Every structure is written in C-alpha cells, then in structure tokens.
C-alpha cells in the first residue's frame, strides 16, 4: 500500500517535470550517463533507509531511467540544427507537424519538421529539428504536407519569415482530410449566419479559427480560460461520452466500450494530430487495456506520455502538449490528495491544482499567469460542452440549433469579460509563489483538522465502548 503511494506521487511529479524540461530544451536532458549514475546512487540510499520497499524502488528507478532516455532522445530530435551557419540560411524544406494556424496579422503560422536547407550562395545541406515559420499563404495547410520556402530568420533566430512557399507533396490521407474539412466549412457557413458563433462552432468541432474568433480568444486568454477553446481532452471527452452512451445502449456494456472508440477516433483523425487530442485518446486506449485498480489512471497517464513521446517526438516542441500534460497532472494531484471537500466545490478544487500545475508553463511562455480560470473555467467548460452539442446538432439537422449556439456565445463572452475585468493583467512569479504558499497552507490546515477530528471521534468511540462494557459487567454482576 505504501509502495503504491510512492508510485502515484512519483508519476504526478516526474511526468510534468519531464515535459517542462523537454519543452524548454533544458540542458538537464543532455547528460544521460551522469543521470543514470546519480539516480541509481539515490536509489541505493533509499533502499538502505527503506529495505521493505525494494520492489517499489526498483520499479521507480527503472521507469525514471526509461523516461529520461526517451525524453532526452525526443528533445535532441526537436532541436534545430543546420549544415551551415543559421545567418546564411535563406531556404528551408520539411514537413508540417500540425495544421497551420491563422495569426492575428493574417499570416499562417506553421510548425515544420526540417529536412534540408539552402544558403544565399546556392549551397544545399541537411537540417533537423522543428521550427516555426510565418507565411502569407491564403489557406490552411494540412499536417503531413511537404513544403519548401524561402525567406529569412528573425533577429533572435526563433522564427522564420517565409516570403515564398511551395507545397511539394500532400499525402493521400492529408488530401482527404483537407477535402472533408473544406466541405464541412462550407456547411458551417450555410448554417450559421452569425459570424462569431460560426467561428466558435468551427473551433470546437474542427479546430479551425478565423478572424472572427480573435475577440473570444483574447478574452479567454486574459481570463485564464484559453484551454476551453483549443481542442483538448475536454472536447474529446464530449465525443467519448456521447459515443459511449449510444453504443452501450445498442450493444452490451463490454462491447459498447470498444465500439464507442469509432467516433472519437474519427474526430481525432479529422481534427489532426494535435498533442492534447493524442494525449486524451491515448489515455482512453490505455484505460481499456491496462489492469483496473486504484492507480489505473496514474499508469495510463505515464504510459501515454511515454508512447506519445516515442511516436510523436515533435509534439514536445508544442506548448499545447506541455499544457495538456501539466493540466492532467494537476487533476491527478487533486485526486491524490485525499482531503475532504463537498461535492459542490469539487470542480473548484480541481481547478486549483490545474492552475497550480499549468501556471509555470504560462509564465515561461508569456511571462504572466491568470488566476481567474479557477473560478471561471468550471462554468465556461459547461457552456462549451453545450455549445459543442448544439453545434453538432446544427451540423447534422440544420440552422434551427444555430440560434442556441449564438445565445451560448454571448453568455460565454459575458462570463469571460467578467473574469478578465476582475482578474485582468495577470500575475508574475511572485504572485505564483504566494498562490503556492496559500494552497499548501490550506491543505496543511485541512489535513491537520481532519486528523484532529478523526482522533477525537476515535477517542469518543473507544470511551463509549468502554462505558458499555463496564455497564454490561455491572449488570452481569
């Protein structure tokens, strides 16, 4: 039982830390030999202190080394490298890791896994890693497409501005995705006359955004609820729940769980290999095949992180991957800390830990973090679920349900505005440390109060048993 506690604690601590170090390209992943030697030395000391935890120590030590090797390899795979000096590079070639995204300036933002490069004097050579680039291309480019572009790097070398871009190859499946998405977009334009609600529906069901979505995006970001709009495990859960309800009624409960995979799999294939969707889908698949138990979700979390890093190493260069795993780590931490809280505030309790785990990522990416998401996210997430349901009904049955999406859009906009006004501006590292101290203090206080209350109840019960036993003896005498 004690060993299981250490395993759970190790998973919710180690997995997010590895994603933080890999996304930040930390030098800590560059010394595997020193890490292995140091890790086994600490394991040896732990075994001397707790010899009864021999099996737990062996499992945790082996898993830690395996995670380090996999994440170190993925981190090296994502680091940008060229055959020539970077300031000489004027042309890049590679494959799109994800679908391109529309930026506020009207450019398409692309994440490309590099294959080759060329200099201004015509020399060509190899290249590796994942780089972000901006292009004036007028349409969304689908993941898997091979491209060649010419331009120049920004002053800090982190962004490539593509003046010219050519798509050299599109795989058959990517071409099919593009056609299906194009027809669905035409369907959305025919159904939704209100531009903003149409943009919301397209973001939730297709993962596509337009100029009309930026006002909602800005408010969601300033209120700490940006995750409710980007396709993630929360959105996949909508399709999982819907598919499971239907399939378990049509088939047996056991068969329905497996047949229900069809709809969410189609959704992931249509939306593309977004890291958060891959994480959510992977965890659901792992949950079907891993053994059931109290640590079931923890093992699924760790296995999915390992498999996704092996199959999709480019996802580690995405901020969405970091936020997804950090947020779910916070969810597991909320379940791990088994303290009393009323069911009515359970969503708030989960939000506390989700923000606790994701705030460092927001600070690293933007320099600030938002506390409003703790209070706004539970209600906003519920509205997003209803918006997804009505958007799907509108897509299937016509514009009658589009009115409901428009109404939900205005309600959601009002809630996000309230959160942005009350907690706008964000907080720095100092604010995060204060928040961390407050959360730890509250947890320690609640834990101490529970222990004292439990001790009083136990003493009261023992006293009551003694009194009854004494009365019984007196009556017998």
Buried (B, 14 or more C-beta within 10 A) or exposed (E): EEBEEBBBBBBBEBBBBBBBBBBBBBEBBEEEEEBBEEBEEEBEEBBEEBEEBEEBBEBBBEBBBEBBBBBBBBBBBBEBEBBBEEEBBBBBBBBBBBBBBBEEEEBBBBBBBBBBBBBEEEEEEEBBBBBBBBBEBEEBBBBBBBBBBBBBBEEEEEEBBBEEBEBEEBBEEBBBBBEEBEEBBEEBEEBBEBEBBBBBBBBBBBBBBBEBBBEBBBBBBBBBBBBBBBBBBBBBBBBBEBBBEBBBEEBEEEEBBEBBBEBBBEBBBBBBBBBBBBBBBBBBBBBEEBEEEEBEBBBBBBBBBBBBBEEBBBBBBBBBBBBBBBBBBBBBBBBBBEEEEEEEEEBBBBBBBBBBBBBBBBBBBEEBBBBBBBBBBBBBBEBBBBBBBBBBBBBEEEEEBBBBBBBBBEBBBEBBBBBBEEBEEBBEEEBBEEBEEEBEEEBEEBBEEEEEEEEEEEEEEEEEEEEEEEEEEEEEE
